[in-house]
Amino acid sequence: MSYLLKKLAMPESRKRKGHPFVKHSDIPNSQRAKGRFLWAILIGIFALIIAYFAFGPDYIVLALALMIGAAAGFFIGKAMEMDMKK
């Protein structure tokens, strides 16, 4: 009788789930390159090349294409970073 009361009153730790394994990064967060800047540079250069072939060496058009491409790359990289954090 005592065994049954003891069994009902004591928790069973075998049924509890274990802690999830979290692998910490070898590179600190402050030393990692941010994806938003990488994509801003890549898409900005790509837009610059396309504008050069489309419009020739017109500096105003090249500057606009570079700024628009960099802005688009920044927001694409920012969205990718937010998706990776989920």
N, C-alpha and C positions, 0 to 999 in steps of 0.2 A: 504494500500500500504506500509506503514511504517512497518507494522508487517511482511510482506513477505520479505522485505529487511533485517530486523533485524534477521529473522529466517535463511536466507541464509548466513549471515555473521558470525553468532555466532557458535562456535563448540558445538557439542552435546557430552557431556562426558558420557552419558548413553551407547553409542555404543563402548566405549573403554573397552578393556579387563582389568581386575583387576590384581594386582600383585600376583604372585604365592606364596603360603604359604611355608615357609622354616622352618622346625623344627630343632632347634639347639640341638646338642647333650649335654647330661647332663655331660658326661665325657670329659674332655679336651683331645685334640689330643695327647698331650705329655704323657698322662697317659695310653693310649690305647696300648694293645699288638699288635705288627705288625704281620700280617698273615704269612709273609715270614719266620719269625723265628719260629713260632709255627709249620708250616708245615715242616721246616727243622729238627726240633727236632723229630717230630712224624715219619716222613719217615726215618730219620736216625736210630732211635731205631728199627723200623720195619725191616729195611734192616739188622741191626745187629742181630736181632733174627733169621731171615731167614738164614743168613750166618752161624750162630752158629749151627743151625740144619742141614745145608747142608755140612759144612766142619769141624765141631767140634771146639775145642778150639785152633784153629790156629790164633794167634794174628795178624799176618800180613793181613790175609784175612779179619778178623773182622774189623781191622782198615780201610782197603780199602772200605769195604762195608759201614761202617759208614760214611766215607767221601763222597762216591758217593751218598749215600742215602740223606745225608744232603744237598749236592749241588743240587740234583734233587728237594728236598723239598723246598729249597730256591727259585728256579726259578719257581716252581709251585705256591708258595705263592705270589711271585712278580707278576706273570701273573694274579692271582685272584684279587690282590689289584688294578691292572690297570683296570680290567674289572668292578670292583665295582665303580671306579671313573667316568666311562663313563655315 
